[in-house]
Amino acid sequence: MDDLLKVFMGTFFLILITNTGMLLISSSIYARQADKALSNYERAIENANSSEDVVKSCVKDAADHKFKLTFDTEKQDYAGRVYNSQMYLTYSFFIPFVGSHEKTVSATID
């Protein structure tokens, strides 16, 4: 009977450790995807000279991937083009035993 209890406890802790590791790895993958998405959005907006259509497309794409993309505009020229804008990408992730968190990463658009 004592051996049976040890087997069940060992199996329980093995499953617990395996699931915790999988959740940590998946949250790390999600963070890397958010960083990659921010780089792609930054490149697309800079290449389009901050075109309003491209910005709207990036915001929509971010929302489709469950990210929140916001901008803090610092300077505009006479034609309304944006210079030196700060872009923020907010995403939420889950860490086992700690809970759900939100993180914001930023990039500067020149």
MARLUMFI-735162 format. One line per 2 residues: number of its first residue (from 1); for each residue x, y, z of N, C-alpha, C. Coordinates in pm, 1 decimal. Layout:
BEGIN
NUM	X Y Z X Y Z X Y Z ~ ...
***
This chain:
BEGIN
1	81.8 -119.1 0.0 0.0 0.0 0.0 86.8 126.4 0.0 ~ 198.6 117.5 70.3 288.8 232.2 78.0 350.0 261.2 -59.0
3	380.6 156.9 -133.6 437.0 174.5 -267.8 336.1 237.8 -363.0 ~ 211.0 203.1 -348.3 106.3 259.7 -432.8 93.4 410.4 -410.3
5	101.6 454.3 -286.4 95.6 596.3 -253.8 215.0 670.0 -314.6 ~ 333.3 609.9 -307.2 452.5 671.8 -365.6 439.8 684.4 -517.3
7	382.9 585.1 -582.2 363.9 589.7 -727.0 267.7 701.8 -764.7 ~ 154.9 712.6 -692.9 58.8 818.7 -722.9 116.8 957.6 -696.6
9	190.7 973.6 -587.3 252.7 1104.0 -557.5 358.2 1138.2 -662.6 ~ 437.5 1041.0 -700.8 538.1 1064.6 -803.9 475.4 1103.1 -936.5
11	369.3 1034.1 -973.7 298.7 1066.3 -1098.5 236.4 1205.0 -1092.4 ~ 177.2 1238.4 -978.3 115.5 1370.3 -962.5 218.3 1481.3 -978.7
13	331.6 1470.8 -912.4 433.8 1575.3 -921.0 498.1 1579.7 -1058.9 ~ 510.5 1466.7 -1124.6 563.7 1464.9 -1260.2 470.9 1540.9 -1354.9
15	341.3 1516.2 -1344.0 243.8 1587.3 -1427.9 242.8 1736.6 -1394.0 ~ 251.8 1771.2 -1265.4 253.3 1911.3 -1223.7 374.4 1984.7 -1280.2
17	490.4 1926.0 -1271.4 612.8 1988.6 -1322.5 608.9 1999.4 -1474.4 ~ 557.7 1897.4 -1540.9 548.5 1899.5 -1687.1 454.5 2010.1 -1734.1
19	338.8 2022.0 -1673.1 243.4 2126.8 -1712.0 296.5 2265.7 -1682.2 ~ 363.3 2282.7 -1569.9 422.5 2412.8 -1536.7 527.7 2450.6 -1640.3
21	611.5 2357.8 -1678.4 712.6 2384.6 -1780.5 651.5 2420.1 -1914.6 ~ 546.8 2349.6 -1952.6 480.9 2378.4 -2080.3 419.0 2517.7 -2079.3
23	358.2 2558.0 -1968.3 297.9 2691.6 -1959.9 404.3 2801.1 -1962.1 ~ 516.6 2778.9 -1896.1 625.2 2877.1 -1900.3 681.3 2891.6 -2041.3
25	698.7 2780.7 -2109.3 749.9 2785.6 -2246.7 650.4 2854.6 -2338.9 ~ 521.1 2826.6 -2323.8 421.8 2890.1 -2411.0 412.1 3039.9 -2385.9
27	426.6 3084.2 -2261.0 423.4 3228.8 -2235.9 548.4 3295.3 -2292.2 ~ 660.9 3226.3 -2290.8 782.9 3279.6 -2350.5 769.1 3290.4 -2502.3
29	707.9 3191.9 -2563.5 685.0 3195.3 -2708.4 593.3 3311.1 -2743.6 ~ 489.2 3332.5 -2663.0 395.7 3442.1 -2689.0 466.8 3576.8 -2676.6
31	558.4 3590.2 -2581.6 634.4 3714.4 -2566.3 723.7 3738.3 -2687.9 ~ 787.4 3634.3 -2738.4 871.7 3649.3 -2857.9 787.1 3686.4 -2979.3
33	666.9 3630.1 -2990.2 578.0 3666.2 -3100.9 537.8 3812.7 -3091.8 ~ 515.5 3863.4 -2972.0 479.8 4004.0 -2954.6 596.8 4093.9 -2994.4
35	718.0 4057.4 -2955.8 835.4 4136.0 -2995.1 854.7 4135.9 -3146.6 ~ 834.9 4021.2 -3208.5 849.2 4011.6 -3353.9 740.8 4093.4 -3424.0
37	618.1 4088.2 -3371.8 509.3 4166.0 -3430.8 537.9 4315.9 -3420.0 ~ 590.8 4359.6 -3306.0 623.7 4501.3 -3289.6 729.2 4544.0 -3390.7
39	829.9 4461.1 -3412.6 933.2 4493.2 -3512.1 874.5 4501.4 -3652.3 ~ 783.9 4408.8 -3684.4 720.1 4411.8 -3816.5 633.5 4535.5 -3834.1
41	557.3 4572.1 -3731.0 473.0 4691.9 -3739.3 559.0 4816.9 -3752.5 ~ 667.5 4821.9 -3677.0 757.6 4937.2 -3683.3 815.9 4951.8 -3823.6
43	861.9 4841.0 -3880.5 920.6 4844.3 -4014.8 817.7 4886.9 -4119.3 ~ 696.1 4832.4 -4109.7 591.3 4865.0 -4207.3 552.7 5012.0 -4199.0
45	541.2 5064.7 -4078.6 500.2 5204.4 -4063.1 611.5 5298.5 -4106.7 ~ 735.4 5266.2 -4074.0 846.5 5350.4 -4118.3 860.7 5348.2 -4269.9
47	844.1 5232.5 -4332.9 856.4 5221.9 -4478.5 744.3 5295.7 -4550.1 ~ 628.8 5309.3 -4484.7 515.4 5379.2 -4545.9 508.8 5526.0 -4503.7
49	615.6 5575.5 -4438.7 619.3 5714.7 -4391.1 498.0 5748.0 -4304.8 ~ 464.6 5657.5 -4216.0 354.2 5673.8 -4119.3 220.8 5699.3 -4187.8
51	197.1 5629.8 -4296.9 70.1 5641.6 -4367.5 -44.5 5598.0 -4276.5 ~ -152.3 5673.8 -4279.0 -265.6 5645.1 -4191.6 -326.8 5508.7 -4222.5
53	-331.4 5471.1 -4350.4 -386.6 5340.4 -4387.5 -301.9 5225.8 -4331.6 ~ -171.0 5241.0 -4337.0 -82.0 5137.5 -4285.7 -93.1 5128.7 -4133.4
55	-104.0 5243.2 -4067.5 -118.4 5243.7 -3921.3 -247.8 5173.6 -3882.0 ~ -357.0 5204.1 -3951.2 -484.7 5138.2 -3920.8 -476.5 4988.2 -3946.5
57	-408.0 4949.9 -4053.1 -391.0 4808.7 -4084.5 -310.5 4737.9 -3974.8 ~ -206.3 4802.6 -3924.8 -125.1 4742.9 -3818.1 -204.4 4730.9 -3688.1
59	-284.4 4832.6 -3656.7 -366.4 4827.7 -3535.2 -468.6 4714.9 -3545.8 ~ -528.4 4698.8 -3664.3 -626.2 4591.3 -3683.8 -558.5 4453.8 -3674.5
61	-440.8 4441.0 -3735.1 -368.6 4315.0 -3729.2 -328.5 4280.6 -3585.3 ~ -286.9 4381.4 -3510.8 -252.0 4358.7 -3370.1 -373.4 4312.4 -3290.3
63	-488.4 4373.2 -3315.8 -610.4 4333.7 -3245.8 -648.9 4189.8 -3282.7 ~ -625.9 4151.6 -3407.1 -655.0 4013.9 -3449.1 -567.6 3912.4 -3376.2
65	-446.5 3953.2 -3339.1 -354.1 3864.9 -3267.3 -361.9 3885.1 -3115.6 ~ -465.8 3953.8 -3068.4 -490.8 3979.4 -2925.7 -383.8 4065.5 -2862.3
67	-327.9 4159.1 -2941.9 -236.3 4259.8 -2891.4 -308.8 4393.9 -2894.6 ~ -258.0 4490.4 -2819.4 -312.6 4626.6 -2824.6 -199.2 4718.1 -2868.7
69	-218.2 4783.9 -2983.5 -116.1 4870.6 -3040.6 -161.3 5015.2 -3026.3 ~ -82.5 5097.7 -2957.5 -115.2 5238.3 -2938.1 4.3 5324.7 -2977.2
71	-22.0 5452.6 -2998.5 81.2 5545.7 -3042.7 80.5 5670.9 -2956.0 ~ 198.6 5728.6 -2939.1 215.4 5856.7 -2870.6 289.9 5947.2 -2967.5
73	217.7 6035.6 -3034.2 275.7 6120.4 -3138.0 341.8 6242.3 -3075.3 ~ 466.3 6265.4 -3111.2 538.8 6378.7 -3055.7 542.0 6498.3 -3151.0
75	567.1 6475.3 -3279.1 580.4 6585.7 -3374.4 507.6 6552.9 -3503.7 ~ 447.4 6654.8 -3564.4 386.6 6641.8 -3696.3 432.2 6759.2 -3781.4
77	445.1 6737.7 -3912.6 479.7 6848.6 -3999.5 351.9 6913.5 -4053.2 ~ 366.5 7010.5 -4141.4 251.8 7086.0 -4193.5 153.9 6998.6 -4270.6
79	200.9 6886.2 -4325.5 113.2 6797.6 -4402.1 47.0 6691.9 -4312.9 ~ 79.0 6692.0 -4184.8 18.9 6596.5 -4093.4 95.9 6466.6 -4079.5
81	212.5 6456.9 -4145.2 293.9 6336.6 -4131.1 359.2 6334.5 -3993.7 ~ 369.9 6216.1 -3937.3 419.2 6200.6 -3801.0 569.9 6175.7 -3801.7
83	638.9 6244.8 -3712.9 781.2 6221.6 -3690.4 802.7 6196.2 -3541.7 ~ 895.8 6109.4 -3508.9 929.5 6077.6 -3370.2 807.0 6034.3 -3290.4
85	744.1 5932.2 -3335.8 629.1 5876.4 -3266.6 673.6 5755.2 -3185.4 ~ 612.7 5736.3 -3071.2 641.6 5620.0 -2987.9 526.5 5521.1 -3004.5
87	559.0 5396.5 -3030.9 458.7 5293.4 -3052.5 465.4 5194.4 -2935.9 ~ 348.0 5157.8 -2881.6 341.2 5066.3 -2767.3 257.5 4944.9 -2804.3
89	308.3 4827.4 -2774.0 236.4 4702.7 -2796.1 216.5 4636.4 -2660.0 ~ 89.6 4618.6 -2622.0 56.0 4558.7 -2493.5 -0.7 4419.3 -2517.7
91	46.5 4323.6 -2441.7 -4.8 4187.6 -2452.3 -14.3 4128.3 -2312.0 ~ -100.9 4031.3 -2298.2 -114.9 3964.2 -2168.3 -62.7 3821.5 -2179.8
93	-13.0 3770.2 -2069.7 40.0 3634.1 -2067.5 14.1 3573.8 -1931.2 ~ 26.8 3442.5 -1921.1 -3.0 3370.1 -1798.7 121.8 3298.4 -1749.3
95	153.2 3318.8 -1621.2 263.7 3247.6 -1557.3 203.6 3156.9 -1450.6 ~ 237.8 3029.4 -1451.6 180.5 2937.3 -1352.6 211.8 2980.3 -1208.7
97	115.8 2964.8 -1121.5 123.7 2995.2 -979.0 134.9 3144.8 -949.2 ~ 149.3 3227.6 -1050.3 156.9 3372.3 -1029.5 32.7 3439.8 -1085.2
99	-10.8 3396.6 -1201.8 -132.1 3449.8 -1260.5 -107.8 3518.5 -1392.9 ~ -208.3 3593.2 -1434.6 -205.5 3661.9 -1562.8 -146.6 3801.8 -1545.7
101	-65.7 3842.4 -1641.7 -1.8 3973.5 -1637.2 -10.5 4039.4 -1773.7 ~ 5.6 4171.0 -1774.5 16.9 4246.0 -1899.8 154.8 4307.9 -1907.7
103	209.8 4309.7 -2026.2 339.5 4371.3 -2048.1 330.8 4461.7 -2169.9 ~ 399.5 4573.2 -2163.7 401.8 4667.6 -2275.0 545.2 4682.6 -2323.3
105	562.9 4665.3 -2453.6 692.2 4688.5 -2516.9 676.7 4808.5 -2610.0 ~ 783.9 4881.1 -2632.5 771.4 5003.3 -2712.1 881.7 5009.9 -2817.8
107	856.3 5092.9 -2917.7 951.8 5118.9 -3024.3 932.9 5262.3 -3070.3 ~ 1040.1 5323.3 -3117.6 1035.4 5461.1 -3167.5 1032.0 5459.1 -3319.2
109	938.4 5536.3 -3373.6 926.2 5549.1 -3519.1 984.4 5683.9 -3557.3 ~ 1087.3 5680.5 -3639.8 1151.1 5806.7 -3683.1 1101.9 5846.7 -3819.4
***
